[in-house]
Amino acid sequence: MSAPLLEARGLVCRFGPKEAVKGLDLTLNAGDLVGLIGPDGAGKSTTFRMLVGLQRPTSGTIVRTLPDEQVAYVPQVFALAPDLTVMENMKLQAGLYGMKGAEARIHELLSRVDLDRFKDRMSGALSGGMKQKLALCVALLPSPRLLLLDEPTTGVDPVSRREFWALLHQIHDDGVAILFSSPYMDEAEYAFRILFMYDGHLLATGTPESFREAMPGVVLRVLTRKRRKVMANIEALNPLDLFGEGEQIRARFTPQDPAPLLDRIRALEGVEHVELSEATLEDTFLHALKEQDHATEATSQISGDVKSPAPAPPSDSHGGPRHG
Amino acid sequence: MWNRIRALVWKEFLQLRRDKLTLVMILFIPLFQITIYGFLNNDVKHLHTIVLDESRSQESRDFVQAMSATQYFDVQGEVSSEAQIRDLIDKGKAEVAIWFPPDYARELRGGGTAQALVIVDASNATVAGTAMSVAFGVGQTRSTQIMFDRMGYGQATKPKTPIDLRIRPWYNPNLRTPNFIIPGLVAIIVSMTCVMFAAASIVKEKERGTLDQVMVTPVRPLELFLGKVIPIIGMAYAQMTVLLVLARVAFNVPIAGSILLLYASAFLFIVAMLGVGVRISTVAQSQAQASQMSFMMFLPMVFLSDYIFPIHGMPWPFQVISELIPVTHFIRIMRAIVMRGVGLEVIWIHAAKLLLFIAFIWTIAVKGMKRAAA
């Protein structure tokens, strides 16, 4: 197997007393399409900035086997000059990469994302979706082998998002390895490999399929305003997992026939609404989060220190899912 | 390397071309300032003068005539009381009053000492200073003349004055204000351009996040930096050229020395001021902060640089500050080359001080940049 395109080990990034990234391991290989999924504040952008050299890690190592020219990065915010036209931004990028005769490549890329007809429009005047497409074109101009996209669809309308993901898969099919981040659980489905990130470390890693396989059965999503009481009642039904947050409780069962179970739960006092489906990636994430909380509590009880840090994050692997 | 720098410079010029407000600032502020300062006249002449002549004599009229002949005093009319003098000066209608008491002529004719009073509105110190010294000179000349008459000397036998004091104002014989002010103005405007644009253009990119996009390309920090400052250096030289051409053509300011030396020493000054701008950009978090900090830098530049106020009359701490300001040294270089036409043998000391400042400011600017990048 060829050497990884990028390998990060034990990445830590501190801003004063705040530890934004807490010992992250990450490997990116040729052909990868990896999603770094986690809520705002999980440390995704800081991780990206460290990977592309915009942020120096407090500790840890990053080894890139690719030259700088072959690693492209699209930051979370639109970072192209808004007062230059689409074409001027492309030409600037070509100039920065020392590309001569880049016109054909520029037209090819712009045509591919249907931006050719907007080539004379100021970049700042483009819609959110078009801005992201332009940022992508600019990143792809020097034909990179690794593309890092930090929340590429944040602030983009649903139609443009779908188009964007289709485009990204095309780019991946062309042989470009991709790491993207997203706060949206549904976008994890677009990845071939998922890294769930929370509070500066990886909660779980795996493929979408492996995550689903690791959570067989059905998940009942129960809406209630009497959380504690309803949870106690569901717990009495011996679910495989019981997790969730706020007014939504999620319980996983493996019943032969889910209908009676559904009726029993609907009948519980305080239950306002119940939905049943297979486990989603969001369920996987919340479950992993609960597992981590339990582990943290256990560690705290053992050490007697309630402020003890979260357990060591799992290392990124290609095997089945690993729940922290 | 140069391809990348060329791409960055091209980008800066495109952005500048579209930033109408900035373009107006670059072009019109120097034109506006040179027009104002070019027509500004610091010569205190034609002061509004009133006369209270209680002597009503030929002698008092002779004295008024002598005062008017200097062109410093324009007699507006006579008044009849001290109260009227106060009223007209209070209202700003007169700046000088000449008061002859009733016995002025009688004392002169009788060989005594006649008194005359010149009252000056000293609320403007420059006006007062000039008016007092000219009036004193007129009084002394008239006294000498009258003394010779009393001693019986005729025009032919009049003795020679023991000291023949002659004054030659070198380099600016007509004491023209534009000759003095415009070289300083060039320094001030160039410094404003360098500090404000260096600070604002870097902070603007930080604010927009557009610096990140460039930093992840193969562009090296030095190339990025050169791409930013080369357009500013170009702008500064363009402004300097426009100002010097205008000074020469429109305001007849002679440029006595080497233009090449002027432009070469301007490079040191521009690099020094760019250092100040870059340092500000590493501290300021927003464009508003950057312009406030730049503005704070201009106050000492204007007031403590010998630009308008002579520094030698100021308390020593201000003189020390003045020596530390690069504008002071560039103004001295400008005046030395433009007005006195001297060369490196004179300006080298100021060039050396600019080099010292460059070493200092760039050390802390680069430290600031490294800290910001860490």
Contacts between the chains, C-beta under 8 A, distances in Angstrom:
chain1	res1	chain2	res2	distance
A	49	B	212	7.9
A	52	B	216	5.0
A	53	B	215	7.8
A	53	B	216	7.2
A	54	B	212	5.7
A	54	B	215	5.9
A	54	B	216	6.8
A	56	B	374	5.6
A	68	B	218	5.6
A	69	B	218	5.7
A	71	B	216	7.8
A	72	B	216	7.6
A	73	B	212	8.0
A	73	B	216	4.6
A	75	B	209	6.4
A	75	B	212	5.1
A	75	B	213	6.8
A	77	B	209	4.7
A	78	B	209	7.8
A	79	B	208	7.3
A	79	B	209	4.7
A	79	B	210	5.1
A	79	B	211	7.9
A	79	B	212	5.1
A	79	B	213	3.9
A	80	B	210	6.7
A	80	B	213	6.0
A	81	B	11	6.6
A	81	B	15	6.6
A	81	B	208	8.0
A	81	B	210	5.7
A	82	B	208	7.1
A	83	B	14	7.9
A	83	B	15	5.3
A	83	B	18	5.3
A	83	B	19	7.3
A	84	B	11	6.7
A	84	B	14	6.1
A	84	B	15	6.9
A	88	B	11	7.6
A	88	B	14	6.2
A	91	B	7	7.8
A	92	B	7	5.7
A	92	B	8	8.0
A	92	B	10	7.5
A	92	B	11	5.2
A	93	B	217	7.1
A	94	B	7	7.8
A	95	B	3	6.3
A	95	B	4	6.6
A	95	B	6	6.8
A	95	B	7	2.5
A	95	B	8	7.8
A	95	B	10	7.0
A	96	B	4	5.4
A	96	B	7	5.4
A	96	B	8	7.5
A	96	B	214	6.8
A	96	B	217	4.2
A	96	B	218	6.8
A	96	B	219	5.4
A	97	B	217	6.3
A	97	B	218	6.3
A	98	B	3	4.9
A	98	B	4	6.4
A	98	B	218	7.3
A	138	B	213	7.5
